[in-house]
Structure formats: C-alpha cells, structure tokens
Amino acid sequence: MDRTAHPDRRALLAGGLAVATVALAGCSSSSAAPSASASPTSSASPQARPTTPDAAFTRLMDGNKRWVSGDLHHPDRDPDRRELVAQTQEPFGSILSCIDSRVPPELLFDTGLGDLYVMRTGGEAVGPVVTGSVEYGPMTSGTPLVVVLGHQRCGAIKAAYESIRDGKPLPGNLEAIVKALRPAYEQAVREGGTDPVETMARAQVTLTAADLRSNQDLAPLVAKGALAVVGAYYSLDTGKVEVLAGAPS
C-alpha cells in the first residue's frame, strides 16, 4: 500500500464531506422554506354557520344532493377544523336517525366535524333521554333545525311490526323499542296499504316529528320561527332524502 497517498485521500474525503454537508444544508433549507412560507390559512369553516331554519335546511339538503350525484365536498374534515371546534361547538342541525349502518347522517348530508348533533336509535325510537338529547342543541346552542330521519327497509321497524302483529315479544331490551314504536304500528294498521312495514316506518317519522314539534320546550322556539322540526325519509336505493313534513318555508 502506498502510504504517500493517504494525505490525498484524507483531503478528498474531507472535501467530499464538506460538499455533502453543504448539499444537505441546502436541501434542508429549501424544503423548510416552503413549509414556513406556505403555512396554510385555516380552511376549517368554508361556509358561515346557518342561523335560521331555512338556511340550515337548505345547507342540509344541498349536501344530500351532492351525496346522490357523487359530487361530494367533504367539508369540515381537516385538522384545522378539528382545532377550531376543539374548545366549543355550534352545530347547525340535530338529526335523530336509525342505528342502521347504511344511514350515517354525516355522510348522506355531506357534512363534517362539528356540523351536526346526531342521535341514533333503533327505528328512531324515543324516550326521555333521547328527547332530552334532541332538545340539547336548540336549547343550549341555538341549533335552528331538527330532522327526524327514517329510512327504507328499516330492520327495527320490521322486527317491531312482526312482534306486535304476531304477539311475540322480542328478547331483552329490544322490547322497549317495540313499545316505543307501537303508535306507528297502530297508525300503519289504520292506513293499510300493500307494504305495511314501509307505512309504519313513515308513520314513525311523522309521529315523532310532530311530538317534538309540540314538545313543551321546543314548541315556543318553533312558534317564533327559531326552530324547524322536519320529518324526512331516506331511500337506500337512490341515496335521496324525501321530506315528509315540517320543511321551513
């Protein structure tokens, strides 16, 4: 081995390290600079919160139109929005819907984080806790819209219908759902029709919406135009929400 070549190799190595250090520093500074200068402004709230029943209803139904067409905006679903609503919330709507896995309100209305209060029970069955949960938004946050949302081919409605018709109680606490849905069953029997389960599902929506609309705590808000309680029905086949009653004028 030629020892006289060592100093040259050391010089070459030192020079190479120096060049590499400069290059890495340059890469670091060039990649960091855009991050600092491109710090995104918050896009957490692309639209102002609707404050009237009509505006909230329009926002909700516009979102459903996007869901049907597939032209989704996915609003209010980024880290900026998460940070914005971390300390406080002001949802523009309250949705009482079924537990059915095919009917997630946030998706079918194309909304995001902090936009909706959502209560989900089998067949939209109600009781004191559920009613109190629906009341929460309008009474504490000024939420101007409540939607009771039933849907096509509801398993809870079908189970309750067959249980009452056949006189066969369901096991466990499922019987509490059946009891809550009995008024809708009785209305469906009176109305008749070729598909009594669908008739019952729609009856459950209209009866529940009417009860909430006349609720002693919500009725004053409805009377002065600060709140609308809408009954609606979701088609699993088309994705479209059909309004049954109570749409704000």
Buried (B, 14 or more C-beta within 10 A) or exposed (E): EEEEEEEEEEEEEEEEEEEEEEEEEEEEEEEEEEEEEEEEEEEBBEEEBBEBBBBBBBBBBEBBBBBBEEEEBEBBBBEBBBEBBEEEBEBBBBBBBBBBEEBEBBBBBBBBBBBBBBBBBBBBBBEEEBBEBBBBBBBEBBBBBBBBBBBBBBBBBBBBBBBBEEEEEBEEEBEEBBBBBEBBBBBBBEEEEEEBBBBBBBBBBBBBBBBBBEBEEBBEBBEEEBBBBBBBBBEEEEBBBBEBBBBBE
